[in-house]
């Protein structure tokens, strides 16, 4: 009897769990932001009138409106997404007071005098002067609603904690594509990350300045992991491009499987191969030196001259790992 009861409960619980999980993943509006926007604007008596009424009252924003219609957000205005309405008032707040008193006759009279009729901006949300967290909240009201997956870790990201505004990187009226073009990304990042970008001018570096790479090849600007990496670990991030050093190998270099930055400086270095310290000093941090012996087993002339500390990779060429034993049958990365 108990067994049948358990099976019955299981048969009911599994479908309910599946439905609940699907519901959690579906896109939902965060809520109506209109009352909050009235408070931000400081005008609780303002009403929402829609884009047509807003833009039809005057022609001051006609050019800006045409540019906005070509953006991703502008295209979303024409499609029902089942979310909070996306229009000018979604960011600028209710517009009834801004166009109050404006009429086609006034617009024509102003045009006759060479004046371009403008709405009352001081009744709208002063978006550029809002605290960054408030600016981002207005953006996230829609972008979280639409289940924008690259924003799932945004609230705990370095950029969010550093109070970087979304509009600093994604100006909403900039053009049809709010994603930063590949060739402009690193230049944009360099405006804040000056020290890091300076490292990319060192002799050994990734080709970021040459625009063969961009910062987002390694870093997710919306991510919350250490360093906002595009992969869970440093090693997984590096081996997306440097697959030739990716194991597993029969003989592995212990430091390599933990963190590539133990030996390499990812943004730039004075030493070749992005090494943090030149050889052999780099290797001697973990390994003790050893004598180089002649083929017959006796000391070579190099030992007597004190020149046996040369570049370790001259002999240990497979330094990241190898499946082949050394000439002595041990994993000493010599081939």
C-alpha positions in Angstrom: 0.0 0.0 0.0 2.8 2.4 1.0 4.6 1.6 -2.2 1.6 2.4 -4.4 1.1 5.7 -2.5 4.7 6.7 -3.1 4.4 5.9 -6.8 1.2 8.0 -6.9 2.8 10.9 -5.2 5.8 10.7 -7.5 3.6 10.6 -10.6 1.9 13.8 -9.4 5.1 15.6 -8.1 7.3 15.1 -11.2 4.9 16.9 -13.7 4.3 19.7 -11.2 8.1 20.2 -10.8 8.6 20.3 -14.5 5.9 22.9 -14.9 7.3 24.9 -12.0 10.8 24.9 -13.6 9.5 26.0 -16.9 7.6 28.8 -15.2 10.7 30.0 -13.5 12.6 30.2 -16.8 9.9 32.1 -18.6 10.1 35.9 -19.1 7.9 38.0 -16.8 7.6 41.7 -16.2 9.1 42.9 -13.0 6.1 45.0 -12.4 4.6 48.3 -13.4 7.3 51.0 -13.1 5.0 53.9 -13.8 4.4 55.0 -10.2 8.1 54.8 -9.5 8.9 56.8 -12.6 6.5 59.5 -11.5 8.3 59.7 -8.2 11.7 59.9 -9.9 10.5 62.7 -12.1 9.0 64.4 -9.0 5.6 64.9 -10.8 3.0 62.6 -9.4 0.3 64.5 -11.4 1.8 63.6 -14.8 0.1 61.0 -17.0 1.3 58.6 -19.7 0.1 59.6 -23.1 2.0 57.3 -25.5 4.5 57.9 -28.2 2.2 59.3 -30.8 0.8 62.0 -28.6 4.3 62.8 -27.3 6.0 63.1 -30.6 3.0 64.5 -32.4 2.9 67.6 -30.2 6.1 69.1 -31.7 8.9 68.2 -34.1 11.8 68.8 -31.8 12.6 65.1 -31.4 11.8 64.0 -34.9 15.3 63.2 -35.9 16.1 61.5 -32.6 12.9 59.5 -32.9 13.8 58.2 -36.4 17.2 57.1 -35.0 15.6 55.4 -32.1 13.1 53.5 -34.3 16.1 51.9 -36.0 17.5 50.5 -32.7 16.7 47.2 -31.1 14.6 48.9 -28.5 12.7 50.9 -31.1 11.9 47.7 -33.1 10.6 46.1 -29.9 8.1 48.9 -29.5 6.2 47.6 -32.6 6.1 44.0 -31.3 4.0 42.7 -28.4 6.4 41.0 -26.0 4.0 40.6 -23.1 6.2 42.9 -21.0 6.1 46.4 -19.7 5.5 48.8 -22.7 8.7 49.8 -24.4 8.5 53.4 -25.6 9.9 56.9 -24.9 8.1 57.1 -21.6 9.7 53.9 -20.4 12.9 55.8 -19.8 11.8 59.5 -19.7 8.7 59.1 -17.6 5.1 60.3 -18.2 4.9 63.0 -20.9 1.5 64.8 -20.3 3.0 67.8 -18.6 5.9 68.0 -21.1 3.5 68.7 -24.0 0.9 70.6 -22.1 -0.1 73.7 -24.0 1.6 72.6 -27.2 -0.6 72.6 -30.3 -0.2 72.4 -34.1 -1.0 76.2 -34.2 1.8 77.0 -31.8 4.2 74.8 -33.7 3.4 76.6 -36.9 3.7 80.0 -35.3 7.0 79.1 -33.8 8.2 77.7 -37.2 7.2 81.0 -38.9 9.6 82.8 -36.5 12.4 80.2 -37.1 11.8 78.6 -33.7 11.7 74.9 -33.2 9.1 74.1 -30.6 10.4 72.0 -27.7 8.6 70.3 -24.9 9.1 71.1 -21.2 12.1 68.9 -20.4 12.1 69.8 -16.7 8.9 67.8 -16.2 10.5 64.5 -17.4 13.0 62.2 -15.7 16.4 63.8 -15.8 18.0 60.6 -16.8 21.7 61.7 -17.2 21.7 63.1 -13.7 20.1 60.2 -12.0 22.2 58.0 -9.6 23.7 55.2 -11.6 21.7 52.6 -9.8 18.5 54.3 -10.7 19.5 54.6 -14.3 20.3 50.9 -14.4 17.1 50.0 -12.7 15.1 51.6 -15.6 17.2 49.6 -18.1 16.8 46.3 -16.2 13.1 46.7 -15.9 12.9 45.7 -19.6 16.1 43.7 -20.0 15.5 41.5 -17.0 11.9 41.0 -18.1 13.0 39.7 -21.5 15.2 37.1 -19.8 18.5 38.6 -21.2 20.7 35.7 -20.2 24.0 37.7 -20.2 22.6 39.9 -17.4 21.9 37.1 -15.0 25.1 37.9 -13.0 25.0 41.6 -13.5 23.9 42.6 -10.0 27.0 41.0 -8.5 29.4 42.0 -11.3 32.4 44.4 -10.9 30.8 46.9 -13.2 27.5 46.9 -11.2 29.4 47.2 -7.9 31.5 50.0 -9.4 28.3 51.8 -10.4 28.9 51.8 -14.1 25.9 52.9 -16.0 24.5 50.7 -18.8 24.3 53.9 -21.0 28.0 54.4 -20.5 28.6 51.5 -22.9 25.2 51.2 -24.6 24.0 54.8 -25.5 20.3 54.1 -26.2 20.1 56.6 -29.1 23.5 55.8 -30.6 22.4 53.7 -33.6 20.5 50.6 -34.8 22.8 48.2 -33.0 23.4 48.8 -29.3 26.0 46.0 -29.2 29.4 47.6 -29.4 31.2 46.9 -32.7 34.2 44.5 -32.4 36.7 47.1 -33.4 35.4 49.7 -30.9 35.2 47.5 -27.8 38.8 47.7 -26.5 38.9 51.4 -27.1 35.7 51.7 -25.0 37.2 49.6 -22.2 40.5 51.5 -22.2 38.6 54.7 -21.1 38.3 53.2 -17.6 40.9 50.4 -17.6 43.9 52.6 -18.4 46.5 50.6 -16.5 45.5 47.4 -18.1 45.4 48.9 -21.6 48.9 50.3 -20.9 50.2 46.8 -20.3 49.0 46.0 -23.9 51.8 48.3 -25.2 54.5 46.1 -23.8 56.8 44.0 -26.1 55.0 40.7 -25.5 51.2 41.1 -25.7 47.9 39.8 -27.1 47.0 41.6 -30.4 44.4 43.8 -28.9 45.8 47.1 -30.1 46.0 45.6 -33.6 42.2 44.9 -33.3 42.7 41.2 -34.0 41.3 40.6 -30.5 39.0 42.5 -28.2 38.7 42.5 -24.4 35.4 40.6 -24.7 37.2 37.6 -26.2 38.4 36.8 -22.6 36.1 38.9 -20.4 32.3 39.1 -20.0 31.5 42.8 -19.1 28.3 41.6 -17.4 29.8 38.6 -15.6 30.4 38.2 -11.9 33.1 35.5 -11.9 36.7 36.3 -10.9 37.9 38.7 -13.5 34.5 38.4 -15.3 35.9 35.7 -17.5 34.0 34.2 -20.4 34.7 30.7 -19.0 34.5 29.4 -15.4 38.3 29.3 -14.9 41.4 31.0 -16.2 42.7 27.8 -17.8 39.4 27.2 -19.7 39.4 30.8 -20.9 43.0 30.6 -22.2 42.6 27.2 -23.9 39.7 28.5 -25.9 42.4 29.9 -28.2 45.5 28.0 -27.0 44.1 24.5 -27.4 47.6 23.1 -28.1 48.5 23.3 -24.4 45.2 21.8 -23.2 45.5 18.4 -21.6 45.0 16.0 -20.2 48.5 14.8 -20.7 50.3 11.7 -19.3 52.8 14.1 -17.8 51.3 17.4 -16.7 52.9 20.5 -15.3 51.1 21.0 -12.0 51.1 24.8 -12.2 49.5 24.8 -15.7 46.4 22.8 -14.6 45.8 25.3 -11.8 46.2 28.7 -13.4 48.0 30.0 -16.5 48.7 33.3 -14.8 51.1 31.6 -12.5 53.7 32.0 -15.3 52.0 34.3 -17.9 50.8 37.9 -17.6 47.7 37.9 -19.8 47.6 41.6 -20.8 51.3 42.1 -21.6 54.8 41.6 -20.3 58.4 42.6 -21.0 59.4 39.0 -21.4 58.7 36.8 -24.4 55.6 34.5 -24.4 53.9 36.9 -21.8 56.1 35.4 -19.0 55.9 37.3 -15.7 59.6 36.7 -15.1 62.3 35.7 -17.6 63.8 32.2 -17.6 65.4 30.6 -15.7 64.3 32.8 -12.7 60.7 31.9 -13.5 61.3 28.2 -13.2 63.6 28.5 -10.2 60.7 29.8 -8.1 59.4 26.3 -7.9 62.3 24.0 -9.1 65.8 23.8 -7.8 68.6 24.1 -10.4 70.5 21.1 -11.7 73.8 20.4 -13.4 74.0 19.7 -17.1 76.0 16.6 -17.7 77.9 15.6 -20.8 76.8 12.5 -22.8 79.4 10.4 -21.1 78.0 11.1 -17.7 80.7 13.5 -16.5 80.3 17.2 -16.0 80.2 19.3 -19.1 82.3 22.4 -19.7 79.3 24.5 -19.1 79.1 23.5 -15.5 82.7 24.6 -14.8 82.0 27.9 -16.4 78.9 28.4 -14.2 76.7 28.8 -17.3 74.4 25.8 -16.7 71.5 28.1 -15.8 70.3 28.9 -19.3 66.7 28.9 -20.6 65.0 25.8 -19.1 62.8 25.5 -22.2 65.9 24.9 -24.4 65.8 21.4 -23.1 62.3 21.1 -21.5 60.5 22.2 -24.6 57.1 20.5 -23.8 56.7 22.6 -20.7 52.9 22.6 -20.7 52.6 18.8 -20.7 53.4 15.8 -22.8 52.4 12.2 -23.4 55.9 11.1 -24.1 58.4 10.1 -21.4 61.9 11.6 -21.3 65.0 9.8 -22.5 65.3 8.5 -19.0 61.7 7.3 -18.9 60.5 10.1 -16.6 58.1 13.0 -17.3 60.6 15.8 -17.5 59.0 17.6 -20.4 62.1 17.2 -22.6 60.1 16.3 -25.7 
